[in-house]
Amino acid sequence: MAENDALPNPLIPGFHPDPSVCFVDGWYYLATSSFEYLPGIPVFRSRDLREVELIGHVAVREGQLGVPGVPTGGGAWAPTIRHHDGRFHLVVPDMLGTGRGNVLFTADDPAGTWSDGVVMEALGIDPDIAWDEDRTCYVTMSGFMLDDETGELNHLGITQVTIDTETGKALSEPIRLWSGTGGMFPEAPHLYRRGEHWYLMIAEGGTERGHSVTIARGPSPSGPFSGAPHNPLVTARGTDRAVQNTGHGDLIEMADGSWAMVLLGTRPRSTTRAFAPMGRETFIVPVTWVDGWPYAEPVRLDDRHAPHEHVVDLGGAAPAGEQGFDPELIAVRRFPWEVADAAARPGALRLTGRGVGMEDLAPDFIGIRQSTEGLELECELDLRAGAGGLSLRFDEHSHLDIEAGGAEGTVRASMHTYSLAQSWEVLLPDAGTDGDATDGPLARLALRIVAEPFVVGALNMNASCDTLRAQVRGADGWIDIASVDGRFLSSDVCESFTGRVGGPYAREGVVDVLALRRRGQDIERAIR
Ligand code: 6LW
């Protein structure tokens, strides 16, 4: 990667933490975490690690992940994607509650179909998978041990087992490996072979402001490893950089022999470096080798502020994702095609409410990630036979909803933040927007949530994030219903490991989604 070429950061905007990457036949393939959302574990491809395209998901069928019963923050954590013996392998922790544990999926084509998955006998999180020249398969993880007496899990640092990839059975007892330089939560291990050395790269310091990437090397996949003299390889802790929480990386040798690291980071909005609306996103930095050690540059934001627009394909006419759904559509603990019916009305997605709202663990909601700092998320709904609206959610405790329908003659916005809720109401606008006025406003009601970021500057002493406006479209344009403090929908406040996701939902009856689009733009900032 040419040194002065500005890298496109974030490489994958919107909540996409824990990136892993491999290079096969001229394509880079990336996978990221998806937690309680389905389909699970998005897979991307790229020719150059600049333009990245979402090509599918690993978990598109029931039973591949135990997500339907996981608590918030559980589900598909950090994956590792590798290519070995002509097949793609992806290992991922399916965490908490009904999660299956560490699962190994395989596929011939990374766009799918992926296997049902084999549960590995490997107790820990963030599994890595690597092979030596004898074809022994090493699974390296952030290990746990079950205390038989107390039933508690104890952290063991970085551990490793060898496994049988067909059965998932461990072929050896866990051994403990180099576990970093003393930071908390040694995790995210990845093994690499380069020249005469094996490298063990990990994350430590926790996934918040203390996050970092550190590295060690040794003569075999099991070490013994000794740490690099210049650790940490990457960290933003104690800095005023625009990208914070940098850590959890994966190294890749590029087509031209140069190296890069993909890693997670956040774009917090306040001068206190807190409140990231999109949670943890995927970034990329160039890596150079000196005396057998890799050196990475700090993560910098590029200066692209191009407007972005994504019109969700509701009709299945454009390149179809899983089951003909736009691949960007996700749902909470269910597949979008379990929540929405694409066949009921041409060009629309039909949601049927079960009498619950966005506070539910599996709401009748489909959404897309917020991917730029400035956002306009807009939908048009037919609410004549039901009640529902548009929501921007972080988790079931934290969401901004705009709702209409039923017998109500109003449009109500409500902001929910744990035990606090506040709501505002306006009368339904007189006429439908684009529709036939005789059908009334509920035939095609346009709702919009706008995120207006505060500008972060060196001398800008605000502890803010953005303002969220809830709007409904009337005959003369958008009408403000409420404007609320976006900090309550940010990573420092909410429970999940995710970021903001917005889209339509049904509370009761039938709600037809006639349009859903996201527009946005990142903002200028004094600090890169
Ligand atoms: C992941 C751990 C982490 O498993 O957060 O940043 C956890 N790192 O490595 C969930 O993403």
Residues whose N, C-alpha, C, O or C-beta is under 5 A from the ligand:
A	BS01	6LW	P17 D18 W77 A78 I125 D126 E187 A188 T207 H248 F497
